[in-house]
Amino acid sequence: MAQVVVVTGASGGVGRAVARAYGRRGASVALLARGKTGLDAAAAEVREAGGRALIIPTDVADPDAVFAAAETAERELGPVQVWVNTAFTSVFAPFEKIGPAEYERTTTVTYLGYVYGTMAALALMRPRDEGVVVQVGSALAYRGIPLQSAYCGAKHAIQGFHESLRCELLHEHSGVHVTMVQLPGVNTPQFSWVLSRLPRHPQPVPPIYQPELAARAVLHAADRPRRREYWVGTSTVLTLLANAVAPGLLDRYLARTGFGSQQTDQPTDWDRPANLWQPADRSADFGAHGEFDDTAHARDPQQWASRHHGVLGAAALAVAGAAAVAGLRRLRR
């Protein structure tokens, strides 16, 4: 029987790539997002890849709409086995240039949208005592950076929510699992449609990765959800380790570099669409990729390392053992 998957934010970016990847598996995929044009194109890709697609236009900021979408997905496709939360919005601007309503909207979509999605998923999964919820996070769930205070605050909130819920499910010995995937900078359309008040065009903090790399990590996490979280990309690992060891130094480093690294050399187009209040893909499909294909990486050795802890641990023990033997031989001489 085909796997049944719900993906929020499925009309573009990482959500689009995840939906397409599940389509290649022959899964039945419920696609949740606001933009009808993007949803139609995403559904076509899922079907072309070999899967079944169900379009459910949904604003994840509306809990009633999310709960109704979950019921529709279950009724039309069958028991939901995997729910992937990836929908978000944001504002690129210094803190002083973001208004209260913009903060509220960013937080409602990017944080509470995950909460509502998880509530809807657990309402379906708990009675069966099986299922997986994947929270698509970011290195910014641990490490705040300048110009993205609204987004970083929401991602930090998701991290705390995820940890709390995971503890509760473990306490219950539940067969439902939650896991989180922390992503690096990804080449998605958000940099073409996010509300920006920066003087130059926004970009992800380099190195930039392709959304398919993120999608592979999400599917891997959904298949192996007992791990509390997965780190994706060498830059994510280095950032989180540096933040754990010397967060104050990282503050100062980002204060010097974080403004320039998040902007290209091109001036901002003030007529560009913004998806904070309305979907940018109502009349145009933006796809999974953003504008940085020329510089984005499709692969990273860290993904292999993350999936093969046992192999790396054995290799490390072997190297340590060989070093110890060599040391003993030198001592005997």
N, C-alpha and C positions, 0 to 999 in steps of 0.2 A: 504494500500500500504506500502511496506517495506521502512523503513527509509534508506536513502542513506548517507553514511559517508565516508569521506576521512581521512586516518591516515598516517602521515609521520613518518618515523622511525619505521615502522610496523614490521620489521623483527626480532626485539628483544626487551627485556626490557619492559618498560612501554608501548611503542607503541604496542608491541605484546600482552600484557595483555589487552589493550584497544580494539584492534581489536577482540580479542577472546570474550570479554564481549559484544560487539555489535553483534557478531555472535550469542550469546545465546539469544539475543533479536529478532533474525530473520532478522537483518539488511543486506543490501547490502553494502559491505565494499571494498573500493578501497585501496589497500595496496601499499604504496610508500616507497621504500628504495633502496639501491644499491645491496645488497647481494642476488643473485638469490636463493641460497640454503635456506637461512632464509625466504625469501618471499614464496617459495614453501611450507615450513613447516607451516608458519603462515596461508596461504590460506587453507591448509588442516584442521587446527584447527578451522578456522572460519566455514568451511563447516560442519565439524563434530558437531560443536555446534548448527547448524541449520541455519546459515546465508549463504549469497552468497558472494563470494570473487572474486575480480578482481586484478590481479597482474600488477603493472605498475612500472618496474624498473626505478628509478629516483634518481639523485643526486640533492638534494635541493639547492646546491650551484649554479646550473645552472638555471637561471630564465626561459629561454625558455623551458627547460625540465619540469619545474614545471607547467607553463601555459599550455603546451601540455598535461600533465598528468590530469590537471583539466578538460580540454575539453574532453579527453578520458573517464574519470569517468562519466561525465554528459551524454555523448553520449551512453555509454554502460549500465549504471545503472539507469539513470534518474536524476532528479533535485537533486543536492547536498544540503543537509539540515544541515549537521554538518561537519566542517573541524577541525581536531585536529592536531596541530603542536607539535611534540615531538622529531623530529630528531636532533641529535647533535653529535659533536665530541669534543675532548679536548686533552690536554697534561698535565700530572701530573709531575710537575717539579718546582723548584724555578724559579723565573722570569729570572734570569741571564742565565738559561740553556734552554730557549725557543727562537728559532730563529724567525726572522721577517716573513718568509714564513709560519711557523707553527702558529704564531699568526693570520696571514691573513686567513689561511685555517679554523682555529677554529672559527673565527669571522664570516666568510662567511657562513659556515654551520650552526652554532649555533644561530647566530643573523639574518643574512640576509636570511637564509633559512626560518625563521618565517615570515619575511617581504614578501618574494616572495610568500610563501604559502597563506598569508593573502590577498595579491593583487589578486592572482588567485581565491581565494574563493569569495572575494567581487565582482569581475567581474561577477561571476555567480549569486550571491545572491542579489546584489543591484537592478537589474531590476525587481526581484520578490518582493523586499522589505521584505525578510524574510530569516532567516538562522542564524547559530551560528558558531563562530570561538572560539575555546578553545586554549589558549596558555599554554602549560605545562611548568611551571616555577619551581622555587626552592627557598628555604629560602636564597640561595646565590644570588638571585635577589636583595636582600636588604643588605645582610651581606657578605662581602668578607672574604675569609679565605686563609691562606697560601697554597702554592703549586698548587693552581687552579686559578691563576690570569687571564689566557686567558678565561677560562670558566665563572668565576665570572663577568668579564667585559662584556661578551656577554649576560649573564642573566640580568645584570643591564640594558643593552641597550634594551632588550626585554621589561622590565618593563616600561621604559620611553616611548617606542614606543606604548605599549598597552594603557597607560594612555592618550597619545595624541590622538590616534585614537578613543578611547572610547568617549572622549570629542567631537570630530567632529561628531560622529554618534549620540550622544545625541543632539547636536545642530541641526542636520538635522531631528530630531524626526524619525530616521530610524527604520525600523522593523528588521534590522540586528543587532545582538548583539555580543559583544566580551567580554570574561571573561578570567581570568587567575587562574591557580591552582598552588600554591606554595608548592612544595614537600619537604620532609625530605630526609635523606639518604636512598636509595632504593637498594635492592639486585638485581641488574641487571648485565648483562654480560659486561658492560662497564669496570668493574674493571679487567676483563680478557683480554680486547682487546684495552683499551686506551693506547696511547703512553705514556710510563712512563720512567722517568730517576731517580726514587727514588731507594734507595738501597734495600728497602724491598717492598713486594707485596702490591699494593694499596688496600684500602678498603673504604667504606662509613664511614662518621663520625657517630659513634653510638649515639643513638639506630638506628638499621637498620630495615627497613620495607619491606614487600613483595610487588612486583609490582601490585598484585591484589588489595591491599588497595588503591594504587594510581589510578588504573583504575576505581574503584568504585567512587572515588572523581571526576574524569574527567567526567564520565557519569552523575553524579549528577549535576555538573556544567553546562554541556551541556543542561540538562533538565531545569535548573533554571539559565539562563545566565544573569539575570538582576543585580545580585551582581557583583561588579567590580572584586573581586578575592576571592578565597577560600584558607585558610591555612590548610594544612594536617599534622597531627601528633603533639603530644604534644611538641616534640623537636623543631618543626618549630615555634610554638606559643611562647615558652620560648625564643628562639633565637631572634625572631623579636622584642619581648617586651624588652628584655635586650638591644638590639641594639638601640632601640628608647630612652631608659632611660639613659644608660651609655655606649655609643659606645667606649669611650676611655678605659674604664676598660675591655671591651670585646676584644679590640685590644691586650691588654697585656695578657689576659687569653689565647687567641688563639696563641699568640706568644710562650707561654709556652707549650700548649697542642696540638696545631693544626698539628704539624709535626708527633708526635707519634700516634695520634688518627686516622690518615689516612693511616697507614701502619700496616700490620700484622707482625708476628714474622718471616715469611718466606722470604728468600732472593728473589729478583726479578729474574725471568727467562728471560734472555736477548734474548732468541729465541722465545718468545711468539709473537703472531700476534699483529699488531697495525692497527687500522682502520682509521687513520687520512687521508691517501691518497687513500687507497684501502679498500673495505669492507673486514672485517675479516671473514665474513660468506659466502665467495664465494664457499667454498668446504665443510663447516661444519656448522651445525645448532647449535646456542648457546641457543636458546629458550628465554623465558621471565626471567628466574631466573639466578642469578649469583651463586657464590660459598658459600654464607653465609646463606643457608637455616637453619642451626642448630641454628643460633642466631637471625634470622630475625623474626619480629612480623607481624602476619597476621591482627591484629586488634589494634585499639587505641581508648580509650574513647573520645578523642578530636573530632573524626569524628562525633559522635552522638551529642556532644555539639554544633559543628559548624552548624549542620542541624536543631537544635532545639533552636535557640536563643529566640524565643517567650516563650517557656516553661521555659527556664532558667531565663528569665527576670521576668516572672510572679512569679516564685519561689523566686527570690531575693526580689521582692516587698512584697511578703507574709511574708518572714522572717523579712524584715525591718519593716513591719507593726506590726508584733507580738512583735518585740523588742520595738517599740515605745509604744505600749499598755502596755507592762510590765513596761517600764520606767515610764509612767504616773501613774500606780498603785502604784509604789514605792514612787513616789513623794507625792501622796495623803495620804499615810501612815505616 
